[in-house]
Amino acid sequence: MKNSKNLQQISNFQFKDTFRSFIDHIGDIYCNRNAFIIKEKKSSEASYKYITYKQFQEDVNALAAYLTQSELILKPIAIMGLNSYPWFLLYCSILYAGGTCVPLDKELHEIESLSSIKRSYSGALFYHEKTSVDKYVDSEEILKNVKLYTFDDILYFTTEGKKLVNAGYKAHLERTADPHIASIILFTSGTTSNSKAVLLTQYNVLFNAWDANITQDAHPGDVTMAFLPYHHSFGATGQVFAMTAGLTTTYCDGLKYIKKNIQEYKVSIFFGVPALNEGIYKKIIAEAKKKGMYKKLQTGLKLSGLLRRFGIDIRRRLFSSIHNELGGSLRLIINGASAIDPNVLKGLNDLGIVTIQGYGLTEAAPMLTAENAHNMRLGSVGKAMPHVELKLVDKDENGIGQLIAKSPCIMQGYFENTEETQKVLKDGWLYTGDLATIDDDGFVFIKGRAKNVIVLKNGKNVFPEEIESLITSSLDYIDEIMIFGDQKGSDDGNVLVAAKIVYNEHYMTSELKLSTNEDIHQYIKNDIDRINETMPVYKQIKRIITTNEPMIKTTTGKIKRFKEVNNLQQ
């Protein structure tokens, strides 16, 4: 099923299939527009540096020249660190010069970091001083043949590269930058098993960003914030998409400063993860209750909903105080990484902040489906991107099947892992491993990972994500939840549906006045029992584990189910 045309918007951006042509193109068409705003702190005062698209093009050209002249470009180059201008500058420069880039998660355990560097045959590692690399760079055998540089070196090399370019150096422009040769090695987050190294081409990423460009309402003048980590496929491709649309990119000062930074830079388009987006909404509701304005807010929502039926939209005016608290410009939130609570999604949209979600995976560079302001359906992840074809295979009696995809964005395979590649790439189709339904209008509804499905003795299937969504939307005090099959919890050998719940301790003690672990557990159990009554018997939760300790997660907030369940079953 291909996407219907009404998902697409008109775009002035011309598709380019290599980073060299892409960077040169945006440097020409957006020229003196600001591409980045960089905050520079000296003592207690902050100043701002504005980098135009033309300056970015010149910086990339210069750094690419240095990487070529120094022969660093001859081997894969790894990058590990916080999102920053130097990070993305290096990423683009490597690809501009026809090299291979290896983005690494700065939160990886030392063993995983070193393994990734070794497996990718990286010849150099650029790292941010605030990463854990400092702890082991001098002692590990693996790094003895790897050249180590900091992010400060990136800026220094760019300056040196400008000298080369001014002197007429052009060797970096003469290197082949084949858009269809694997040039990005991305290690998956490994939520269910050990990480695999995904091979993406320049064409994969640029085509995916272009598809997003003709799907979303983004244009020059919009300001965004690079919150999703660049080592994550959606973080990097999302940044490329922002530049196809001529957006200005800013960086946050840290998680606790997100709201302040959104206000400071007047961010209009925000890429976030569910926990953060849900936090924004819950804070809005909490503030309304604290100020005694909740009933007035509810009345305003009803009035707004009624007027919208007649084509009258006054949401931004009616809820102007809420918008002003978020800088006054925020109009679009794009939810990434995993599913967001449907109630939060509806709530933000009702307030006049268009909040959408999509679906993808690293192997697809990553976006396969997306909503936009004109195509939304609660609970869905939108329709197929303009140049994506989707199908369901092995459907059950309820129409649920594995989602498979065909697109110019699909990876070449897993690096040095033919066996795993053959499992997911068949006849040009990517087998996602996700179970879904597709309605008559083309909207996709993800039911969960095939690996996560709990198969009961009677043959019934339980989809953990479905129950997790129900409970999260019903109980305000839950920070995290994981539904899993308890392999040893039943006397008759059947698998029990179990839940591990991370509760908000402040809510429990301050709002509910519960002081002991036993009281908190019983309170949660009573709520779960009430929810159980609304579900079929086979879906009901039979075992509950409660804690205030966060679960093991990836850097994009996905729970590492394999590790969590393994720990619980021991």
Protein Blocks (a to p, Z undefined) as FASTA:
>chain_A
ZZdfklpccdfbdcdfbfklmmmmmmmmnmmacfbdcdddehjbccdddddfklmmmmmm
mmmmmmmmnommmpccdddddddfklmmmmmmmmmnopacddddfkbcfklmmmmmmmno
pabdcddfkbmklmmmmmgmklmmpccddfklmmmmmmmmmmmmmnopaklmmpccdfkb
cfbdcddehlmbccddddddfklmmmmmmmmmmmpccdehiacddfbcfklmklmmmmmm
mmmnopacdddfbjklmmmmmmmnopabdcddfklmmmmmmmmmmmmmmnopmmmmmmmm
mmmmmmmmnopafklmmmmmmmmmnoomambdcdehiacdfklmmmmmmnopacdddddd
fklopafbdcdfklccehiabjadfkbccddehiafkopacdddddfkbcfbdehilklm
mmmmgghiacehpacdddfkopacdfbdfklpccdfkopacdfklmmmmmmmmmmklmbd
cddddfklcfnlpacddddddddfklmmmmnopabfklmmmmmmmmmmmmmmmpcfklpc
fbdcddfbdcdddfkopacfklmmmmmmZZ
